[in-house]
């Protein structure tokens, strides 16, 4: 039995946070992200926890994006002191992202305090500080993908590749209750198949329960090739008009994908002679982490590296780390491509570039990622002719290009395809999606796959119990893993299948369940395993 309380990413795409409680009362957290978007949603970040942070045995982190990791420093500040289990690449990325998030919290608190002081009110404290973030980083405990990790006598976890961003993971959980075993999967954020840089999401074939993201559950992305061509159109339009191309991009994955594509355009001779500026200290640091983690690349990216090429570099690329360099871009004459954070246009340097360029004809704004309801980016996508930017109302005369093919999230077809690999009938809980998106995906899953689907509410508590015997079989991609890892995981899965078969044979119904041919196959498998052991 496992109790799951949905404390975030329910009928919204941010604030991922799930409290897991075993039958013995041990508590674990899965993700601890910031709520982002409208103020009503962001106020949840300041609310009291629905548990005592000091009681948590471990935190399991799917990936580094702030909507999954951004409240970890607050959790530590409020008493958490256990291990944070995640992949090596996620731990590397969190080192820069949580410190950056803390800096933003401190800056926002300072700005709000100055305003309140002028109004005669007392100052406010930040949600957490850089010191809190540094302390939190000390609890990170990187683990290897595909290893079985015991968390307690009742609970084991395995991190599998989610194909979303560098280091992102699907979490497989096994819960033991006496002779019964139950499996629960949290998909985390799933990536598209065949997207740049990272490997495809791991296919998994069985589970009792699945918590599935549904960010793009109601739509499909444009093809990647069409999206690249549209990006080239936006660049050509502004270069010819003498304007700037603004690309609000998330510092992790999206920025590196854009650099990868621009570099590819340059190698093909298709990129106009235009300066490219990466105007995000966080994205600059993240790009260096990507360069250091080639083990997580897909085959195409590895091939480039083997040829001595940097997938994220091109001759006319400039990193603008300082504030002064960033400000100078807005007084610089002529066309330029400016990639700046943040991705939803709610803060960061992109806001200054929007303020100086949105009202200019000839400017392009290229939206390449999900835009949450209420964000400035969402308003631009929805066709607003005016938006509020840094306290000013700015007219929108720039061309807005919405290019979905660059999304790091699986679309509806990807999600249906991934879920369609399950050979049993798991119950599915749709999370990490706005209500419209989750509802559309739920209907598609019911109609096409026949699975039972539920969309949890915020703070809904679910009690999960074993539903049926589950055959543990896993798909592997040999090209993406070394032989020893593949062999080890296969052996683990064989052990689990054998355990379930033994239980069946010990029951009255199972005693007559095998025929002579099946017994012979078992004997042959036994001999094959003995032969492997001798060699």
N, C-alpha and C positions, 0 to 999 in steps of 0.2 A: 504494500500500500504506500502511496505517496500523495501528500497534500501539496498542491500547487496554488499559490495565491498570486494572481496577476496584478502586479503593482505598477505596471507601465507598459507602453507599446500596445495598448488595447484600444481599438478604434481610433488610433493615432499612430504616426510612424516614429515617434520619439519616446524617450524615457524608458527604454527597455529595462525591465526589472522584474524578476520572478523569484518568489520565496518558495523553497522546497523544504518539506518537512517529512522525515521518515517516520515509520511506526513507533520507533523508540524515542522520538522527539528531537532528534538531531536536525539542525537547521542549516541550510545552505542557500546561497544566493546565486542566481544566474543573471549576469549582467547588472550594471548599475549606472544607467545612462541619464543624461540631462534631458529634461523636457524642453523642447524648442518650438517657437512659433508664437501664437497669440499670448498676451500677458496672462490670461486666465490659465493657460496651460503651464506657462513658465513659473507661475506661483507655486505649483506642486513641488518644485525644487526646494522650496523653503519649508515645506510641511514636515511635521514630525514623522519619523519612520514608523511603519506599522509592525515593527519588531525591535528588539534591542540589538544594536549592531554588535555588542560584545558577545552575543549568544551564537553568532554565525560561525560555523565550523570551517567554511572555506567559501571563496567566491570563484565561480567559473565564468570566465570572460570569453565571449565568442569572437570579438574583434575590437579594434582600437577606435572606431568612430565614436565621437563624443556622445551621440545619442545612445550609446551602449556602455561607455566607460566614464562619462563626464562627472558623475557624482561620487566616484570612488574616493577622492580626497575628503569630501564631506563625510562619507561613511567612516573613514579612518579618524577624522576629527571628532566624530561622535562616539568612538569607542571600539570600532572594528580593529582586530589585531591578528587575524588569521592569514592563511596563505591565499594568494590570488593566483589561480592556475590559468595559464593561457599559453599560446605558442610563443616561440622566441621572437618571431617578427612582430607579433602584437605587442609584446613587452617592449621591444625597441621603439615602436611607434608611440606607445603610451608615454614613454619617457619625454618625448617632445610635446605631445598633444596635451597631456595633463598640466604640464608647466605652462604652456600657452594658454590653456583654459583658465588656470589660476590667475595669470596676468590680466586676462580679460575681466575676471571677477573683481580683482582689485581695482582696475581702472574704472569699471562701471560704478563700484561703490564710492570711489573717490569723487567721480563726477556727480553722482547723486547726493553725496554729502555736501558738496559745495553748493548745490542748488538748494538743498534743505536749509543750510546755514543762512543763505540770503533770505529765506522765508521764515526764519526764526525757529526752525525745527532742529532736533538733535541729529547727529550724523548716523549713517548706517554702516554695518559691517559687511564685508564681502561674504559670499556663500562659503568660500574657503580661500586660503592664501597659498602663495608659492611654497611656504614652509609646510603646509598641510599636504600639498602635492608631492613634495620631496619625501616626506614621511611615508606617504602611500606607496611610492615607488619601491620602498624597501621591503614591501610585502609581496612583490611580484615573484612568482616561482615558475619560470618557463618550463614547459614540458614538451616532449616529442609528440608529433602527430602519430596517430595510429597505435599508441601504446594503451594498454588497459591500466587504469590508475585507480587503486582502491581509495575510497574516501572514508568509508566506515565498513563494519561487517555487513551492512545492508546495502551499500551503494558503491557502484563502480562507474567510471566515466571513460569515454574515449573521444579524443578530438579528431575530427575528419575534415578534409579540405572542403570549404564552402564555395570557393571560386569567386568570392565577392571582392575582397581587397587582399593585399599582401597579409598573410597570416590568419585570415578569417577562417572560422571553424563551424562545422556542424557538431553538436554534442550528442553522443549516444550515452544514455544512462541505463544501467541495469540495477533493478531493485529486487533484493532477495527477501522473502518473507517465509521463513521455514523452508518447506520443500517447493514453494512456488517462486517463480521468477517472472518479473515483468520488465518490459523494455519501453523507454520513453525517449523520443528524439526531439531536440530543439534545433530547428534548421538554422538559427541565426539569420543573417541576411545571405540569401543565395545569389550567386552571380549568373550572368548569362553564359550560355555555352559559347565557346570560341571567342570570348572577349580577349582583349590584349593583355599581355604580361603574365597573368595568373592562370593556373591550371583550371580545368573544368570542375564543377562541383562533383564530389564523390557520389556515385549512385549507391543507394542502400535499399535492400530488398524486403525488409520486414521490421515491424515494430508493433507494439500495442497501441501507443498513442504518439501523435505527431503534433508538435507546436510549429506551425508553418507561417513564415512571413508572407504578407500579401500586399506589399507596397504598390506593385503594378498589377494587381489581380484583376483589374477591369480593362486592361488595354495591352496592346502589343507594341513593341518598339519598331521604328523604321529599321530597315536593314542597315547593317554597319557600313556597307559600301555606299548606300544612299546618304547616310549621315556624314561620311567623310566628304562626299561631293558637296553637300550643303554647307559644311564648314568652309570649304574652298570657295564657294560662292560668296559667303559672307566676307571672307578676306578680300576677294577680288573687288567686291562692291565698294568697300571702304578704302582700299588702296587707290582705286580709280577716282574716288570722290575726295581723296586727301584726308579721310577721317580715321578714327581709331576703332579697332576691333576690341571690345571688352568681353572677356570670358570669365564670369564669376565661377570659380571652380573650387571644389573641396580639395584641401591640401593633400589628402591621401588618396591615391589611386586615380581620381579624375584628372588631376593636374599631370600626373605621369603619363596617362593615356594621351592627353592632348599633346604633350611634348613628343611622345612616341610617334603620333600621327604626323605632326609637323616635320619631325626629322625624316620620316618616310617620304613625305611630299618633297622635301629638299633633295633627298637622294634620287628621286625620280625626275627632278628638274621642274616640278609643278608649283613650287611655292614662290610667289612673287618676292622680289628683293625688298623685304620689309623687316625692320627690326622687331625682335620678339623680346618682351620683358616678362620675367617671372617675378611678380611683385608681391611676394608673400614669404616672409622669413620662415614660417612653419613649413610651407611647401618646399622651400629650398632644402631644409633639413630632412624632410620626408624623402625627397628625391635621392639624397645621399644614402638613406637607409635602404631604399629600393636597390641602389647600386650594390649594396653590401649583402643583399639577401637573394642572390641569383638562384639558390637552391629551390626557391618557390616559383621561379619563372616557368612558363609553358615552353614548349619545344621551339617555337618561332623566336621567342626572346633569347633563349639559350643559344640558338644558332647565330644570332647577331653578335652576342658576346664572344662566342668561339671564333668569330672572324675579326675580333679586335675592335668592334664597333660599340659605341655607347648608345643604347636605345633612346636616351633622353637628352641628347645633345645635338646642336646644329650651329653652324658658324656665326649666325647673327643673333644668338641668344645671350641675353644679359640678365644676371640675377641682381635685383635691387633689394638689398637687405635693409638699408637705413631708411628712416622716415624722410630724410632730405632727398634721397634718390627717388623715392616714391612721389613726393610732391613735385619734383622737377618734371615728371612725366606729363603733368597737366599743363605745363607751360611750354612743352616741347612741340614744335611745329611739325606738321606732316603726319603721314599715316604710321601706325604702329599696332602691333598685337600686344595686348596687356592681359596677362592671366593673373588674377588677384583673388584673394579670399575675402568674404566667405561665399560658399556656394549658393546660399539662399538669399544673398543680398540683405542680410539683417544686421550686419556689422562689418568691421574690418576695412581694409584699404579699398575694396571695390566700391564702397559707398562714396568715397571722395571722387573716384573716377566717374561714377554715374552722375554725381552732382555737376561735374565739369563738362560732361559729354552727352548726357541723355537728350538734351534739348537741341543738339546739333544734328542737322540733316547730314548724312554721309557717315555717321557713326553706326556701328553694328553692335548689338548686344547678343552674344551667343549663349543661350541657356542649355547646359549639357547635363543637368542633374535634376533630381526630384526637388520640387518646390513646395514646401508645406503651406497649408492654408494660413493666410494672414501675413505671409512673408512678402517682402518687396518683390522678390523674384516671381512669386506666384501672381502678383498683380500685373507684372509686365507680361507674363505668359497669357494672362486672361484678357489682355488688350487695353489696360488702363491708359488713358491719355495724359494723366497727371499722377505723380506719386510723391509721397513725402520722403525726402532724403536729407538726413542730418538737420532736421528741423525746418527745412524749406520745401515749398511745393515746386516741383520741377516738371516742366512739360516733357512729354515723350515724343520726340521727333525722330529718334534713332530707329533703325529697323531692328525688330526683335526676331531672332532665329531660335526656334525651340527644336533642339536636335536630340531626340530620345535614344538614338542608337548608341550613344556613349555611356548610357546608364550602367552602373556596376550592379544593378539589381536585375534579377530574372523578371521577364515579363509574363503575361498570362500563359502563353504557350510553353515557355520554359518551366514555369511552375507546374503546369499540368503534366508535362513530360517527365519531370523529376518525380512527382508523386505517383505517376503511372507505373513506376518500376516496382512499387510495393506488391508483393505476391499474396499478401494476406489482406485483411480489411481493417486497417487501423482507424481509430477514431481521430479526427483531425480538429485541432483548435487553430483558428486563424487569428494571428496577431500581427503587429507591426504593419498596420494598414489603416487608412481612413475608412469610415463605415461603408462608403460607396464601393470602394475597391474590394474590401473583404466580402461584402454581400454578393458582388458579382462573381468572385472566385468561388465562393461557397456553392452557388448555384451550378457553376460549371463542373465542380468536382462531384456534386451529387448526381448531375445528369449524365456525365461522361464516364465517371469511374465507380459510382455507386457507393462511395464512402460516406459515413456519417460525419457531419461537420457542425461545429459549434463556434460562434464568435463570442469570446468572453467579454464581459464588462470590466471596467476598471475596478480593482479590488475584489473581483469575483474569486471565490475559493473553490477549487476543484479537488475532488477526492478520486484518485485514480487507483483502480484495482485490476488485478490480472483479468484479461478478457478471454484469452485462449492460449493454447500452446503456440509458440512462435518459432518457426524454423529460422535459424540464424544463418543466412547466406549473404555474402558480400561481393559486390563487383569490385574488381581492382583494375587499375590501369598500369600495367607493368612498365610502360615507358616513363611514368611519372614517379615511380618508387624503386628503390634498390631491391634486389632479390631477397636479401635477408629479412627486410621489413615485410615484404609480401608473404614470404614463407611463414614468418612468425604470426601474422594476422590470420592467415589461412588455418594454421594449426589451432589458434584460439577458437576460430569458428567451428572447426571440426569437433573440438572438445565439447562445445555447447550443443551441437547437433547430437553427438553421442549421448550426452547427458539426458536430453529430451527423449531420445529413442529408448534409452534404458528405462526411463520412467513409464513409457508406454508399454514396454514389454512386461514390466512388473505388474501392470494392471490386468484385470481379467479380460477386458476388451482387447488389449494390446497383445495378449499372449498368442492369439491366433491371427494377428494382423499381418504377418510376413509369409510369403510363399517361398518355395525352394530357390527360385531364381534370385530373389532378394537376399536370402541368406548367403548364397554363393557370392553375390556382389560384396557383401560385408566381409566375407572371408578373404576375397581378393584384395580389398582395400587394406585389410589387416596385414596381409603379406607384403603389400607395397610399402606400407609405413615401416615395417620391420627392415625391409631392404634399404630404405633411405637412412634409417638409423645406423645400420651396419657400415654404410659408406660415409 
